[in-house]
């Protein structure tokens, strides 16, 4: 079973930026989209601008950039390009900053109007599973 990692990617971007995922105006229309903003910053090599200013200098730039890029890979529009959660964990635990894939265009969230029940729905492609084998020489432990 493959778990969809889209929400995980959004959550990581929220943590890094200190921003909400979407910003709605008084009519309930989306005026800001964190995932799309982050992707645009990544494309323009300005991803460092995403980091919450309240963090000050209390973080490693390379680590934050890796986490943000992994988050963007998780939030890609096409499910077929999103990694499995085991691959996400491997990327985040890796000492290497080079990631096996570049993020493609992110998915879109559609919001209901403020005067109706507000809902968030992901609009994307149908799901396909990609089998990947991860080999590690490091010992692992399992908790029950």
N, CA, C and O atoms as CSV, one atom per row, in Angstrom:
chain,resi,resn,atom,element,x,y,z
A,1,UNK,N,N,0.839,-1.183,0.000
A,1,UNK,CA,C,0.000,0.000,0.000
A,1,UNK,C,C,0.883,1.245,0.000
A,1,UNK,O,O,1.801,1.363,0.812
A,2,UNK,N,N,0.606,2.155,-0.898
A,2,UNK,CA,C,1.363,3.397,-0.977
A,2,UNK,C,C,0.552,4.502,-0.314
A,2,UNK,O,O,-0.612,4.720,-0.650
A,3,UNK,N,N,1.174,5.192,0.625
A,3,UNK,CA,C,0.521,6.296,1.315
A,3,UNK,C,C,0.813,7.577,0.560
A,3,UNK,O,O,1.950,7.811,0.150
A,4,UNK,N,N,-0.201,8.409,0.372
A,4,UNK,CA,C,0.004,9.679,-0.309
A,4,UNK,C,C,0.741,10.629,0.626
A,4,UNK,O,O,0.364,10.781,1.788
A,5,UNK,N,N,1.780,11.262,0.123
A,5,UNK,CA,C,2.646,12.111,0.934
A,5,UNK,C,C,2.396,13.602,0.707
A,5,UNK,O,O,3.141,14.437,1.221
A,6,UNK,N,N,1.364,13.943,-0.052
A,6,UNK,CA,C,1.091,15.349,-0.353
A,6,UNK,C,C,0.959,16.177,0.925
A,6,UNK,O,O,1.609,17.213,1.061
A,7,UNK,N,N,0.131,15.732,1.852
A,7,UNK,CA,C,-0.097,16.487,3.092
A,7,UNK,C,C,1.174,16.601,3.925
A,7,UNK,O,O,1.400,17.622,4.574
A,8,UNK,N,N,2.003,15.563,3.911
A,8,UNK,CA,C,3.273,15.626,4.627
A,8,UNK,C,C,4.140,16.748,4.059
A,8,UNK,O,O,4.742,17.513,4.813
A,9,UNK,N,N,4.202,16.844,2.744
A,9,UNK,CA,C,4.976,17.901,2.106
A,9,UNK,C,C,4.477,19.281,2.485
A,9,UNK,O,O,5.272,20.178,2.763
A,10,UNK,N,N,3.162,19.454,2.496
A,10,UNK,CA,C,2.579,20.742,2.885
A,10,UNK,C,C,2.934,21.056,4.334
A,10,UNK,O,O,3.303,22.186,4.653
A,11,UNK,N,N,2.824,20.064,5.209
A,11,UNK,CA,C,3.136,20.270,6.625
A,11,UNK,C,C,4.590,20.704,6.825
A,11,UNK,O,O,4.862,21.598,7.626
A,12,UNK,N,N,5.512,20.087,6.113
A,12,UNK,CA,C,6.924,20.465,6.224
A,12,UNK,C,C,7.122,21.915,5.791
A,12,UNK,O,O,7.867,22.657,6.432
A,13,UNK,N,N,6.458,22.325,4.707
A,13,UNK,CA,C,6.577,23.719,4.253
A,13,UNK,C,C,5.986,24.691,5.272
A,13,UNK,O,O,6.519,25.782,5.473
A,14,UNK,N,N,4.890,24.300,5.913
A,14,UNK,CA,C,4.283,25.139,6.958
A,14,UNK,C,C,5.261,25.304,8.121
A,14,UNK,O,O,5.419,26.406,8.646
A,15,UNK,N,N,5.910,24.224,8.521
A,15,UNK,CA,C,6.866,24.279,9.634
A,15,UNK,C,C,8.059,25.165,9.277
A,15,UNK,O,O,8.484,25.988,10.087
A,16,UNK,N,N,8.595,25.002,8.082
A,16,UNK,CA,C,9.760,25.788,7.661
A,16,UNK,C,C,9.435,27.271,7.569
A,16,UNK,O,O,10.223,28.115,7.994
A,17,UNK,N,N,8.272,27.581,7.014
A,17,UNK,CA,C,7.939,28.982,6.717
A,17,UNK,C,C,7.238,29.713,7.855
A,17,UNK,O,O,7.310,30.938,7.947
A,18,UNK,N,N,6.561,28.964,8.722
A,18,UNK,CA,C,5.760,29.611,9.757
A,18,UNK,C,C,4.484,30.215,9.202
A,18,UNK,O,O,3.811,30.986,9.886
A,19,UNK,N,N,4.144,29.870,7.959
A,19,UNK,CA,C,2.949,30.399,7.292
A,19,UNK,C,C,1.853,29.346,7.222
A,19,UNK,O,O,2.116,28.149,7.331
A,20,UNK,N,N,0.629,29.806,7.041
A,20,UNK,CA,C,-0.471,28.892,6.748
A,20,UNK,C,C,-0.322,28.428,5.307
A,20,UNK,O,O,0.331,29.084,4.495
A,21,UNK,N,N,-0.938,27.280,4.998
A,21,UNK,CA,C,-0.869,26.757,3.641
A,21,UNK,C,C,-1.519,27.703,2.644
A,21,UNK,O,O,-0.955,27.973,1.583
A,22,UNK,N,N,-2.693,28.204,2.977
A,22,UNK,CA,C,-3.366,29.144,2.082
A,22,UNK,C,C,-3.835,30.346,2.871
A,22,UNK,O,O,-4.105,30.267,4.069
A,23,UNK,N,N,-3.923,31.448,2.176
A,23,UNK,CA,C,-4.432,32.678,2.766
A,23,UNK,C,C,-5.688,33.041,1.994
A,23,UNK,O,O,-5.663,33.171,0.770
A,24,UNK,N,N,-6.783,33.204,2.717
A,24,UNK,CA,C,-8.061,33.529,2.090
A,24,UNK,C,C,-8.410,34.986,2.337
A,24,UNK,O,O,-8.113,35.536,3.397
A,25,UNK,N,N,-9.051,35.612,1.339
A,25,UNK,CA,C,-9.542,36.971,1.556
A,25,UNK,C,C,-10.912,36.902,2.219
A,25,UNK,O,O,-11.395,35.812,2.528
A,26,UNK,N,N,-11.541,38.047,2.438
A,26,UNK,CA,C,-12.827,38.090,3.148
A,26,UNK,C,C,-13.931,37.351,2.411
A,26,UNK,O,O,-14.902,36.921,3.033
A,27,UNK,N,N,-13.804,37.195,1.104
A,27,UNK,CA,C,-14.807,36.469,0.326
A,27,UNK,C,C,-14.531,34.963,0.289
A,27,UNK,O,O,-15.320,34.198,-0.265
A,28,UNK,N,N,-13.425,34.549,0.871
A,28,UNK,CA,C,-13.091,33.128,0.888
A,28,UNK,C,C,-12.271,32.678,-0.303
A,28,UNK,O,O,-12.036,31.482,-0.478
A,29,UNK,N,N,-11.829,33.622,-1.128
A,29,UNK,CA,C,-11.012,33.271,-2.285
A,29,UNK,C,C,-9.543,33.176,-1.870
A,29,UNK,O,O,-9.076,33.940,-1.025
A,30,UNK,N,N,-8.835,32.243,-2.466
A,30,UNK,CA,C,-7.424,32.065,-2.153
A,30,UNK,C,C,-6.610,33.207,-2.745
A,30,UNK,O,O,-6.695,33.486,-3.941
A,31,UNK,N,N,-5.814,33.870,-1.896
A,31,UNK,CA,C,-4.940,34.945,-2.368
A,31,UNK,C,C,-3.465,34.589,-2.167
A,31,UNK,O,O,-2.586,35.298,-2.655
A,32,UNK,N,N,-3.195,33.515,-1.463
A,32,UNK,CA,C,-1.824,33.062,-1.257
A,32,UNK,C,C,-1.795,31.558,-1.129
A,32,UNK,O,O,-2.664,30.978,-0.478
A,33,UNK,N,N,-0.821,30.916,-1.733
A,33,UNK,CA,C,-0.710,29.464,-1.713
A,33,UNK,C,C,0.740,29.116,-1.386
A,33,UNK,O,O,1.625,29.296,-2.222
A,34,UNK,N,N,0.981,28.625,-0.191
A,34,UNK,CA,C,2.331,28.345,0.290
A,34,UNK,C,C,3.084,27.390,-0.627
A,34,UNK,O,O,4.251,27.631,-0.936
A,35,UNK,N,N,2.446,26.323,-1.064
A,35,UNK,CA,C,3.129,25.323,-1.882
A,35,UNK,C,C,3.566,25.929,-3.212
A,35,UNK,O,O,4.704,25.739,-3.640
A,36,UNK,N,N,2.671,26.650,-3.859
A,36,UNK,CA,C,3.028,27.283,-5.139
A,36,UNK,C,C,4.093,28.363,-4.946
A,36,UNK,O,O,5.002,28.497,-5.765
A,37,UNK,N,N,3.977,29.136,-3.857
A,37,UNK,CA,C,4.994,30.156,-3.572
A,37,UNK,C,C,6.358,29.504,-3.361
A,37,UNK,O,O,7.366,29.986,-3.876
A,38,UNK,N,N,6.387,28.409,-2.602
A,38,UNK,CA,C,7.646,27.705,-2.332
A,38,UNK,C,C,8.229,27.138,-3.618
A,38,UNK,O,O,9.439,27.215,-3.834
A,39,UNK,N,N,7.388,26.572,-4.471
A,39,UNK,CA,C,7.859,26.010,-5.738
A,39,UNK,C,C,8.442,27.113,-6.624
A,39,UNK,O,O,9.491,26.931,-7.243
A,40,UNK,N,N,7.768,28.236,-6.680
A,40,UNK,CA,C,8.255,29.373,-7.472
A,40,UNK,C,C,9.617,29.838,-6.935
A,40,UNK,O,O,10.536,30.108,-7.708
A,41,UNK,N,N,9.734,29.926,-5.605
A,41,UNK,CA,C,11.012,30.318,-4.999
A,41,UNK,C,C,12.103,29.305,-5.332
A,41,UNK,O,O,13.243,29.683,-5.606
A,42,UNK,N,N,11.753,28.013,-5.310
A,42,UNK,CA,C,12.724,26.979,-5.647
A,42,UNK,C,C,13.183,27.132,-7.094
A,42,UNK,O,O,14.381,27.064,-7.368
A,43,UNK,N,N,12.248,27.337,-8.028
A,43,UNK,CA,C,12.580,27.506,-9.445
A,43,UNK,C,C,13.493,28.706,-9.657
A,43,UNK,O,O,14.370,28.683,-10.520
A,44,UNK,N,N,13.282,29.756,-8.864
A,44,UNK,CA,C,14.062,30.994,-8.990
A,44,UNK,C,C,15.289,30.992,-8.073
A,44,UNK,O,O,15.956,32.017,-7.927
A,45,UNK,N,N,15.587,29.851,-7.459
A,45,UNK,CA,C,16.713,29.687,-6.532
A,45,UNK,C,C,16.667,30.704,-5.388
A,45,UNK,O,O,17.687,31.272,-5.000
A,46,UNK,N,N,15.457,30.918,-4.859
A,46,UNK,CA,C,15.255,31.829,-3.735
A,46,UNK,C,C,14.603,31.106,-2.562
A,46,UNK,O,O,13.953,31.742,-1.732
A,47,UNK,N,N,14.764,29.804,-2.481
A,47,UNK,CA,C,14.078,29.011,-1.467
A,47,UNK,C,C,14.436,29.444,-0.050
A,47,UNK,O,O,13.649,29.251,0.877
A,48,UNK,N,N,15.614,30.026,0.120
A,48,UNK,CA,C,16.019,30.522,1.439
A,48,UNK,C,C,15.065,31.606,1.959
A,48,UNK,O,O,14.981,31.827,3.167
A,49,UNK,N,N,14.349,32.280,1.057
A,49,UNK,CA,C,13.399,33.320,1.458
A,49,UNK,C,C,12.154,32.738,2.127
A,49,UNK,O,O,11.387,33.464,2.759
A,50,UNK,N,N,11.959,31.440,1.988
A,50,UNK,CA,C,10.795,30.770,2.564
A,50,UNK,C,C,10.901,30.617,4.079
A,50,UNK,O,O,9.880,30.533,4.762
A,51,UNK,N,N,12.106,30.579,4.604
A,51,UNK,CA,C,12.342,30.277,6.016
A,51,UNK,C,C,11.740,31.351,6.919
A,51,UNK,O,O,11.884,32.549,6.675
A,52,UNK,N,N,11.060,30.886,7.968
A,52,UNK,CA,C,10.445,31.770,8.962
A,52,UNK,C,C,11.514,32.675,9.571
A,52,UNK,O,O,12.491,32.174,10.128
A,53,UNK,N,N,11.352,34.006,9.477
A,53,UNK,CA,C,12.344,34.928,10.036
A,53,UNK,C,C,12.518,34.771,11.545
A,53,UNK,O,O,13.557,35.146,12.087
A,54,UNK,N,N,11.516,34.222,12.225
A,54,UNK,CA,C,11.626,34.032,13.668
A,54,UNK,C,C,12.684,32.992,14.040
A,54,UNK,O,O,13.110,32.923,15.193
A,55,UNK,N,N,13.107,32.183,13.067
A,55,UNK,CA,C,14.163,31.203,13.330
A,55,UNK,C,C,15.525,31.871,13.465
A,55,UNK,O,O,16.463,31.276,13.996
A,56,UNK,N,N,15.634,33.109,12.984
A,56,UNK,CA,C,16.910,33.820,13.079
A,56,UNK,C,C,18.002,33.036,12.390
A,56,UNK,O,O,17.842,32.618,11.243
A,57,UNK,N,N,19.115,32.832,13.080
A,57,UNK,CA,C,20.229,32.050,12.534
A,57,UNK,C,C,20.281,30.660,13.161
A,57,UNK,O,O,21.311,29.989,13.082
A,58,UNK,N,N,19.190,30.219,13.780
A,58,UNK,CA,C,19.169,28.960,14.514
A,58,UNK,C,C,18.893,27.735,13.671
A,58,UNK,O,O,18.201,26.824,14.126
A,59,UNK,N,N,19.414,27.685,12.452
A,59,UNK,CA,C,19.203,26.519,11.602
A,59,UNK,C,C,20.349,26.414,10.600
A,59,UNK,O,O,21.057,27.385,10.333
A,60,UNK,N,N,20.512,25.204,10.049
A,60,UNK,CA,C,21.502,24.982,8.999
A,60,UNK,C,C,20.808,25.174,7.657
A,60,UNK,O,O,19.820,24.501,7.364
A,61,UNK,N,N,21.318,26.081,6.851
A,61,UNK,CA,C,20.697,26.408,5.567
A,61,UNK,C,C,20.554,25.165,4.695
A,61,UNK,O,O,19.487,24.936,4.124
A,62,UNK,N,N,21.605,24.360,4.582
A,62,UNK,CA,C,21.558,23.174,3.723
A,62,UNK,C,C,20.473,22.201,4.179
A,62,UNK,O,O,19.791,21.603,3.347
A,63,UNK,N,N,20.308,22.040,5.481
A,63,UNK,CA,C,19.296,21.116,6.015
A,63,UNK,C,C,17.884,21.617,5.709
A,63,UNK,O,O,17.012,20.839,5.321
A,64,UNK,N,N,17.671,22.906,5.883
A,64,UNK,CA,C,16.354,23.487,5.592
A,64,UNK,C,C,16.047,23.382,4.101
A,64,UNK,O,O,14.919,23.059,3.728
A,65,UNK,N,N,17.029,23.648,3.248
A,65,UNK,CA,C,16.814,23.574,1.802
A,65,UNK,C,C,16.488,22.145,1.375
A,65,UNK,O,O,15.637,21.929,0.512
A,66,UNK,N,N,17.174,21.163,1.988
A,66,UNK,CA,C,16.884,19.765,1.674
A,66,UNK,C,C,15.459,19.419,2.093
A,66,UNK,O,O,14.725,18.792,1.329
A,67,UNK,N,N,15.065,19.818,3.294
A,67,UNK,CA,C,13.707,19.532,3.778
A,67,UNK,C,C,12.663,20.188,2.880
A,67,UNK,O,O,11.635,19.583,2.576
A,68,UNK,N,N,12.924,21.416,2.457
A,68,UNK,CA,C,11.977,22.122,1.590
A,68,UNK,C,C,11.880,21.444,0.229
A,68,UNK,O,O,10.786,21.325,-0.323
A,69,UNK,N,N,13.004,21.000,-0.319
A,69,UNK,CA,C,12.965,20.333,-1.616
A,69,UNK,C,C,12.237,18.994,-1.515
A,69,UNK,O,O,11.466,18.645,-2.409
A,70,UNK,N,N,12.469,18.246,-0.447
A,70,UNK,CA,C,11.742,16.989,-0.242
A,70,UNK,C,C,10.244,17.277,-0.117
A,70,UNK,O,O,9.424,16.544,-0.670
A,71,UNK,N,N,9.887,18.333,0.602
A,71,UNK,CA,C,8.477,18.714,0.746
A,71,UNK,C,C,7.856,19.010,-0.611
A,71,UNK,O,O,6.724,18.607,-0.879
A,72,UNK,N,N,8.590,19.709,-1.467
A,72,UNK,CA,C,8.072,20.028,-2.802
A,72,UNK,C,C,7.931,18.778,-3.663
A,72,UNK,O,O,7.002,18.681,-4.464
A,73,UNK,N,N,8.840,17.826,-3.507
A,73,UNK,CA,C,8.719,16.558,-4.231
A,73,UNK,C,C,7.452,15.828,-3.778
A,73,UNK,O,O,6.767,15.205,-4.589
A,74,UNK,N,N,7.145,15.906,-2.491
A,74,UNK,CA,C,5.935,15.268,-1.951
A,74,UNK,C,C,4.659,15.945,-2.451
A,74,UNK,O,O,3.621,15.295,-2.573
A,75,UNK,N,N,4.732,17.234,-2.739
A,75,UNK,CA,C,3.540,18.013,-3.096
A,75,UNK,C,C,3.363,18.183,-4.603
A,75,UNK,O,O,2.616,19.059,-5.039
A,76,UNK,N,N,4.037,17.360,-5.398
A,76,UNK,CA,C,3.889,17.449,-6.849
A,76,UNK,C,C,2.464,17.111,-7.258
A,76,UNK,O,O,1.778,16.335,-6.593
A,77,UNK,N,N,2.031,17.707,-8.365
A,77,UNK,CA,C,0.657,17.517,-8.820
A,77,UNK,C,C,0.361,16.071,-9.198
A,77,UNK,O,O,-0.670,15.529,-8.799
A,78,UNK,N,N,1.239,15.447,-9.952
A,78,UNK,CA,C,1.009,14.086,-10.429
A,78,UNK,C,C,1.439,13.080,-9.363
A,78,UNK,O,O,2.606,13.038,-8.972
A,79,UNK,N,N,0.502,12.283,-8.906
A,79,UNK,CA,C,0.784,11.271,-7.877
A,79,UNK,C,C,1.914,10.330,-8.273
A,79,UNK,O,O,2.659,9.855,-7.415
A,80,UNK,N,N,2.043,10.061,-9.559
A,80,UNK,CA,C,3.063,9.121,-10.025
A,80,UNK,C,C,4.469,9.609,-9.724
A,80,UNK,O,O,5.389,8.798,-9.614
A,81,UNK,N,N,4.655,10.902,-9.589
A,81,UNK,CA,C,5.983,11.455,-9.324
A,81,UNK,C,C,6.269,11.622,-7.836
A,81,UNK,O,O,7.411,11.883,-7.456
A,82,UNK,N,N,5.265,11.478,-6.998
A,82,UNK,CA,C,5.484,11.608,-5.555
A,82,UNK,C,C,6.146,10.340,-5.022
A,82,UNK,O,O,5.786,9.232,-5.419
A,83,UNK,N,N,7.106,10.507,-4.127
A,83,UNK,CA,C,7.782,9.330,-3.572
A,83,UNK,C,C,6.919,8.626,-2.526
A,83,UNK,O,O,5.972,9.201,-1.989
A,84,UNK,N,N,7.263,7.386,-2.253
A,84,UNK,CA,C,6.640,6.664,-1.140
A,84,UNK,C,C,7.214,7.230,0.157
A,84,UNK,O,O,8.300,7.809,0.154
A,85,UNK,N,N,6.501,7.068,1.249
A,85,UNK,CA,C,6.950,7.623,2.526
A,85,UNK,C,C,8.294,7.034,2.952
A,85,UNK,O,O,9.097,7.726,3.577
A,86,UNK,N,N,8.547,5.784,2.628
A,86,UNK,CA,C,9.850,5.197,2.963
A,86,UNK,C,C,10.977,5.924,2.229
A,86,UNK,O,O,12.065,6.101,2.777
A,87,UNK,N,N,10.719,6.341,0.998
A,87,UNK,CA,C,11.717,7.098,0.238
A,87,UNK,C,C,11.891,8.503,0.810
A,87,UNK,O,O,13.001,9.035,0.831
A,88,UNK,N,N,10.796,9.102,1.270
A,88,UNK,CA,C,10.863,10.425,1.896
A,88,UNK,C,C,11.746,10.347,3.140
A,88,UNK,O,O,12.615,11.194,3.346
A,89,UNK,N,N,11.517,9.331,3.962
A,89,UNK,CA,C,12.324,9.156,5.174
A,89,UNK,C,C,13.794,8.954,4.818
A,89,UNK,O,O,14.674,9.505,5.479
A,90,UNK,N,N,14.062,8.170,3.782
A,90,UNK,CA,C,15.446,7.936,3.361
A,90,UNK,C,C,16.095,9.236,2.880
A,90,UNK,O,O,17.255,9.501,3.195
A,91,UNK,N,N,15.355,10.045,2.120
A,91,UNK,CA,C,15.902,11.322,1.646
A,91,UNK,C,C,16.198,12.257,2.814
A,91,UNK,O,O,17.235,12.919,2.833
A,92,UNK,N,N,15.297,12.312,3.782
A,92,UNK,CA,C,15.490,13.204,4.922
A,92,UNK,C,C,16.624,12.734,5.830
A,92,UNK,O,O,17.298,13.554,6.453
A,93,UNK,N,N,16.839,11.421,5.910
A,93,UNK,CA,C,17.907,10.872,6.746
A,93,UNK,C,C,19.259,10.845,6.049
A,93,UNK,O,O,20.286,10.620,6.690
A,94,UNK,N,N,19.263,11.073,4.752
A,94,UNK,CA,C,20.493,11.021,3.972
A,94,UNK,C,C,21.411,12.189,4.312
A,94,UNK,O,O,20.954,13.307,4.551
A,95,UNK,N,N,22.699,11.912,4.329
A,95,UNK,CA,C,23.696,12.967,4.547
A,95,UNK,C,C,23.881,13.801,3.287
A,95,UNK,O,O,24.340,14.941,3.354
A,96,UNK,N,N,23.526,13.237,2.148
A,96,UNK,CA,C,23.712,13.920,0.871
A,96,UNK,C,C,22.629,14.962,0.662
A,96,UNK,O,O,21.468,14.730,0.998
A,97,UNK,N,N,22.998,16.099,0.111
A,97,UNK,CA,C,22.021,17.137,-0.208
A,97,UNK,C,C,21.422,16.896,-1.586
A,97,UNK,O,O,20.338,17.397,-1.884
A,98,UNK,N,N,22.125,16.123,-2.447
A,98,UNK,CA,C,21.590,15.893,-3.784
A,98,UNK,C,C,20.443,14.894,-3.693
A,98,UNK,O,O,20.586,13.799,-3.150
A,99,UNK,N,N,19.323,15.297,-4.229
A,99,UNK,CA,C,18.130,14.465,-4.184
A,99,UNK,C,C,17.923,13.818,-5.546
A,99,UNK,O,O,18.318,14.379,-6.568
A,100,UNK,N,N,17.308,12.645,-5.566
A,100,UNK,CA,C,17.177,11.903,-6.810
A,100,UNK,C,C,16.209,12.518,-7.813
A,100,UNK,O,O,16.203,12.124,-8.979
A,101,UNK,N,N,15.401,13.464,-7.388
A,101,UNK,CA,C,14.424,14.021,-8.323
A,101,UNK,C,C,14.204,15.501,-8.048
A,101,UNK,O,O,14.326,15.973,-6.918
A,102,UNK,N,N,13.877,16.214,-9.112
A,102,UNK,CA,C,13.545,17.623,-8.964
A,102,UNK,C,C,12.031,17.740,-8.844
A,102,UNK,O,O,11.296,17.007,-9.506
A,103,UNK,N,N,11.564,18.654,-8.004
A,103,UNK,CA,C,10.118,18.815,-7.874
A,103,UNK,C,C,9.498,19.343,-9.158
A,103,UNK,O,O,10.015,20.271,-9.780
A,104,UNK,N,N,8.398,18.746,-9.538
A,104,UNK,CA,C,7.620,19.247,-10.670
A,104,UNK,C,C,6.539,20.158,-10.096
A,104,UNK,O,O,6.461,20.350,-8.883
A,105,UNK,N,N,5.716,20.711,-10.960
A,105,UNK,CA,C,4.688,21.652,-10.519
A,105,UNK,C,C,3.843,21.053,-9.397
A,105,UNK,O,O,3.436,19.894,-9.471
A,106,UNK,N,N,3.580,21.854,-8.353
A,106,UNK,CA,C,2.812,21.341,-7.211
A,106,UNK,C,C,1.332,21.193,-7.517
A,106,UNK,O,O,0.811,21.761,-8.476
A,107,UNK,N,N,0.667,20.403,-6.664
A,107,UNK,CA,C,-0.775,20.242,-6.753
A,107,UNK,C,C,-1.485,21.502,-6.302
A,107,UNK,O,O,-0.863,22.430,-5.784
A,108,UNK,N,N,-2.778,21.525,-6.503
A,108,UNK,CA,C,-3.587,22.689,-6.176
A,108,UNK,C,C,-4.623,22.321,-5.136
A,108,UNK,O,O,-5.206,21.238,-5.188
A,109,UNK,N,N,-4.853,23.213,-4.196
A,109,UNK,CA,C,-5.940,23.041,-3.245
A,109,UNK,C,C,-7.075,23.963,-3.647
A,109,UNK,O,O,-6.849,25.137,-3.939
A,110,UNK,N,N,-8.277,23.449,-3.664
A,110,UNK,CA,C,-9.449,24.255,-3.977
A,110,UNK,C,C,-10.215,24.463,-2.688
A,110,UNK,O,O,-10.456,23.508,-1.949
A,111,UNK,N,N,-10.598,25.690,-2.408
A,111,UNK,CA,C,-11.295,26.016,-1.163
A,111,UNK,C,C,-12.718,26.461,-1.454
A,111,UNK,O,O,-12.985,27.122,-2.457
A,112,UNK,N,N,-13.624,26.088,-0.561
A,112,UNK,CA,C,-14.993,26.569,-0.655
A,112,UNK,C,C,-15.072,28.020,-0.230
A,112,UNK,O,O,-14.124,28.544,0.355
A,113,UNK,N,N,-16.161,28.666,-0.508
A,113,UNK,CA,C,-16.341,30.064,-0.118
A,113,UNK,C,C,-16.545,30.155,1.392
A,113,UNK,O,O,-16.979,29.191,2.022
A,114,UNK,N,N,-16.235,31.298,1.963
A,114,UNK,CA,C,-16.296,31.482,3.416
A,114,UNK,C,C,-17.710,31.356,3.961
A,114,UNK,O,O,-17.891,30.941,5.105
A,115,UNK,N,N,-18.726,31.710,3.158
A,115,UNK,CA,C,-20.094,31.655,3.667
A,115,UNK,C,C,-20.690,30.253,3.572
A,115,UNK,O,O,-21.809,30.037,4.035
A,116,UNK,N,N,-19.986,29.312,2.994
A,116,UNK,CA,C,-20.420,27.923,2.953
A,116,UNK,C,C,-19.493,27.109,3.837
A,116,UNK,O,O,-18.522,27.637,4.378
A,117,UNK,N,N,-19.786,25.834,3.983
A,117,UNK,CA,C,-18.852,24.970,4.700
A,117,UNK,C,C,-17.542,24.966,3.920
A,117,UNK,O,O,-17.528,24.645,2.731
A,118,UNK,N,N,-16.452,25.317,4.576
A,118,UNK,CA,C,-15.183,25.370,3.863
A,118,UNK,C,C,-14.544,23.995,3.849
A,118,UNK,O,O,-14.466,23.312,4.870
A,119,UNK,N,N,-14.095,23.610,2.680
A,119,UNK,CA,C,-13.426,22.333,2.520
A,119,UNK,C,C,-12.177,22.539,1.684
A,119,UNK,O,O,-12.088,23.486,0.902
A,120,UNK,N,N,-11.229,21.658,1.852
A,120,UNK,CA,C,-10.028,21.665,1.027
A,120,UNK,C,C,-9.972,20.345,0.290
A,120,UNK,O,O,-10.082,19.282,0.901
A,121,UNK,N,N,-9.802,20.403,-1.008
A,121,UNK,CA,C,-9.751,19.210,-1.823
A,121,UNK,C,C,-8.531,19.275,-2.719
A,121,UNK,O,O,-8.268,20.303,-3.342
A,122,UNK,N,N,-7.789,18.188,-2.789
A,122,UNK,CA,C,-6.636,18.140,-3.676
A,122,UNK,C,C,-7.100,17.776,-5.067
A,122,UNK,O,O,-7.891,16.852,-5.255
A,123,UNK,N,N,-6.594,18.520,-6.044
A,123,UNK,CA,C,-6.895,18.233,-7.437
A,123,UNK,C,C,-5.630,17.684,-8.073
A,123,UNK,O,O,-4.621,18.386,-8.149
A,124,UNK,N,N,-5.671,16.438,-8.531
A,124,UNK,CA,C,-4.470,15.854,-9.116
A,124,UNK,C,C,-4.807,14.677,-10.005
A,124,UNK,O,O,-5.958,14.492,-10.399
A,125,UNK,N,N,-3.809,13.894,-10.316
A,125,UNK,CA,C,-3.938,12.757,-11.207
A,125,UNK,C,C,-4.300,11.503,-10.414
A,125,UNK,O,O,-4.266,11.501,-9.184
A,126,UNK,N,N,-4.644,10.450,-11.131
A,126,UNK,CA,C,-4.922,9.185,-10.463
A,126,UNK,C,C,-3.620,8.582,-9.943
A,126,UNK,O,O,-2.539,8.918,-10.426
A,127,UNK,N,N,-3.727,7.701,-8.968
A,127,UNK,CA,C,-2.554,7.158,-8.284
A,127,UNK,C,C,-1.962,5.969,-9.029
A,127,UNK,O,O,-2.689,5.119,-9.543
A,128,UNK,N,N,-0.625,5.920,-9.082
A,128,UNK,CA,C,0.112,4.763,-9.578
A,128,UNK,C,C,1.205,4.479,-8.565
A,128,UNK,O,O,1.762,5.404,-7.974
A,129,UNK,N,N,1.509,3.230,-8.364
A,129,UNK,CA,C,2.554,2.857,-7.417
A,129,UNK,C,C,3.858,2.622,-8.163
A,129,UNK,O,O,3.882,1.970,-9.207
A,130,UNK,N,N,4.936,3.160,-7.617
A,130,UNK,CA,C,6.264,2.944,-8.169
A,130,UNK,C,C,7.042,2.150,-7.129
A,130,UNK,O,O,7.195,2.600,-5.993
A,131,UNK,N,N,7.534,0.974,-7.505
A,131,UNK,CA,C,8.305,0.141,-6.588
A,131,UNK,C,C,9.762,0.566,-6.614
A,131,UNK,O,O,10.380,0.627,-7.677
A,132,UNK,N,N,10.310,0.861,-5.441
A,132,UNK,CA,C,11.705,1.253,-5.306
A,132,UNK,C,C,12.285,0.463,-4.142
A,132,UNK,O,O,11.645,0.329,-3.099
A,133,UNK,N,N,13.483,-0.054,-4.316
A,133,UNK,CA,C,14.154,-0.777,-3.246
A,133,UNK,C,C,15.208,0.124,-2.634
A,133,UNK,O,O,16.014,0.720,-3.350
A,134,UNK,N,N,15.207,0.227,-1.310
A,134,UNK,CA,C,16.199,1.018,-0.597
A,134,UNK,C,C,17.075,0.058,0.187
A,134,UNK,O,O,16.579,-0.742,0.980
A,135,UNK,N,N,18.377,0.141,-0.037
A,135,UNK,CA,C,19.323,-0.707,0.667
A,135,UNK,C,C,20.150,0.164,1.592
A,135,UNK,O,O,20.667,1.203,1.182
A,136,UNK,N,N,20.275,-0.259,2.835
A,136,UNK,CA,C,21.035,0.508,3.816
A,136,UNK,C,C,21.979,-0.417,4.552
A,136,UNK,O,O,21.617,-1.538,4.910
A,137,UNK,N,N,23.202,0.062,4.777
A,137,UNK,CA,C,24.154,-0.732,5.545
A,137,UNK,C,C,24.071,-0.411,7.031
A,137,UNK,O,O,24.709,-1.073,7.851
A,138,UNK,N,N,23.284,0.607,7.377
A,138,UNK,CA,C,23.140,1.000,8.780
A,138,UNK,C,C,22.182,0.052,9.485
A,138,UNK,O,O,21.182,-0.365,8.899
A,139,UNK,N,N,22.477,-0.295,10.745
A,139,UNK,CA,C,21.563,-1.167,11.490
A,139,UNK,C,C,20.241,-0.454,11.755
A,139,UNK,O,O,20.196,0.763,11.933
A,140,UNK,N,N,19.188,-1.227,11.776
A,140,UNK,CA,C,17.870,-0.663,12.060
A,140,UNK,C,C,17.257,-1.384,13.242
A,140,UNK,O,O,17.610,-2.525,13.540
A,141,UNK,N,N,16.346,-0.718,13.904
A,141,UNK,CA,C,15.622,-1.351,14.999
A,141,UNK,C,C,14.144,-1.119,14.786
A,141,UNK,O,O,13.730,-0.133,14.177
A,142,UNK,N,N,13.364,-2.039,15.294
A,142,UNK,CA,C,11.921,-1.933,15.159
A,142,UNK,C,C,11.300,-1.890,16.538
A,142,UNK,O,O,11.591,-2.734,17.385
A,143,UNK,N,N,10.448,-0.914,16.761
A,143,UNK,CA,C,9.715,-0.834,18.026
A,143,UNK,C,C,8.325,-1.394,17.826
A,143,UNK,O,O,7.697,-1.180,16.789
A,144,UNK,N,N,7.860,-2.098,18.808
A,144,UNK,CA,C,6.521,-2.683,18.736
A,144,UNK,C,C,5.619,-1.951,19.682
A,144,UNK,O,O,4.437,-2.279,19.785
